[in-house]
Amino acid sequence: MSMTDAWAAVDAAAARLRAVHLRDLFAGDPGRFGRLSWQLDDLTIDFSKEKLDAAAIESLVALARAAGVEALRDRMVAGEPVNLTERRAVLHMALRGGADAPAGDDVAGTLDRFLGFAEAVRAGKVAGSGGPFTDVVNIGIGGSDLGPVMAARALSPDRDGPRLHFVSNVDGAHFADTVAALDPARTLVIVSSKTFTTLETMANARLARDWLGRHAAAQMAAVSTNIAGCAAFGIPQARVFSFWDWVGGRYSLWSAIGLSLAIGIGAEGFRALLAGAQAMDRHFREAPLERNLPVLLALVGIWRRNAMGWPTVALIPYDQRLERFPAYVQQLDMESNGKRVRRDGTPVATATGPVIWGEPGTNAQHSFFQLLHQGTDIVPVDFIAAARPRAADAGHHALLLANCLAQGQALAFGRTAAEVEAEMRADGKPEDEIARLAPHRTFPGDRPSTTILFRELDPFALGRLIALFEHKVFVQGAVWGVNSYDQWGVELGKALAGPLIAALRDGTPAEADASTRGLLARVRELGR
Ligand SMILES: O=P(O)(O)OC[C@H]1O[C@](O)(CO)[C@@H](O)[C@@H]1O
């Protein structure tokens, strides 16, 4: 089937379903949950509260086939340079045994080496000048920060090593506030940067070196592909942990970029994280498209974005420890698929990556859920929840999950004006008050959500969850025809900052537009 025909079939399914309320879809099919939810072991994804049906899913699977998703996946796994603009392979799956690494790249040995270092730090065998390390500060940004910081928070019950801290922002306040209560004699600083040239990270690394003072040589480590850069900075080779250019920054948690996390949770926990990702890799490589969880998650996203025309997605973990997961997925998804040209450089014909945003529930219910329920835009929601709590109160967990499920219900089914009026009448409210308040208290419903549910948030489950989203991003990129593995869009701002830094530091005149010149002048005036 051609892509044109495949898109036409998806659009026809959307035209058929757009005006059908979710209430009617459920009323018309009592087996809807069974038909539209899928499992991989304890992991369940329920799409039955999306505005689609089995026939729509079939049309989406046909679209994935027409786009050649399977062939591109196999080329990625085979190590072909599917990152065309940078002429690089995309093999983060090889870091967890989900694919083979290029010959000569010793993934297992490198993993053993950095996990060995992590264990030595945990055991106090590698120590600071003041004794065993009590604290570890990871300095990195983007993919060299968000993975470890997200996972360290998610796996706090598994953390029995030194305390972990993360500094990313070039705002000096981030470093200052982070180290304020730390003892430099008992703190290990890890500089994590694939390139070892990133402005923010290098500025913070220099600040850390000064802060450590005489302890710096013995208490800094680095994770990078730029070994010469680490040496030039003064980090001894024995403390440098490398990875490879076939690991994209936002896919690098599995590499030595995860060193800080490994120090926190230990080698066994880190290997369990890798095993969870590997289980998802195996499923992604082997399951037919119609039962393949990341493929289906991607296709439902395409349905929302292209067939229904909804531009954003709210990612709402009902799990406080996943509070950084939306930020992590923001980089993973938006830096990968926020693209406007196809792999061959021609403009895309469809909308591409959506805006991803979110906060944990139940907090989100008390901030922006009002708009999700009664606002004028449709915002599809991805709920994520674990069936059982880890190191938390079971009674609280029931409250948490009940709220998660209730939000999905309220979004999908709403509350009609007739229902509101009947309820108010039953409460004995006068007719004029019913007429006055009913429109405000009516919920239109028909608002879609997907629920991702698993047993509990342990390292295995987290690894599997992250890999689910990684592969989802791959599939969407393949269908949209974009290169999900470059990020040229972040370059222009970096280049423009150069002359502005000089202008702010020493008043060097900057060639800039009138607005920027005006703002520079105002900064100089106010900053004096
Ligand atoms: O690890 P590095 O090289 O410091 O890069 C950090 C981040 O910067 C980016 O290149 C974006 O500016 C990300 O893709 C990357 O994760």
The ligand as a Gaussian input file, in Angstrom:
#p B3LYP/6-31G(d) Opt

LIG

0 1
 O       26.528000      15.657000      26.521000
 P       26.804000      16.981000      25.911000
 O       27.717000      16.873000      24.729000
 O       27.325000      17.956000      26.924000
 O       25.440000      17.542000      25.340000
 C       24.362000      17.830000      26.176000
 C       23.075000      18.015000      25.428000
 O       23.164000      19.089000      24.517000
 C       22.429000      18.802000      23.340000
 O       23.335000      18.587000      22.307000
 C       21.489000      19.894000      22.973000
 O       22.100000      21.136000      23.025000
 C       21.671000      17.528000      23.681000
 O       21.310000      16.801000      22.585000
 C       22.621000      16.853000      24.594000
 O       21.989000      15.847000      25.340000

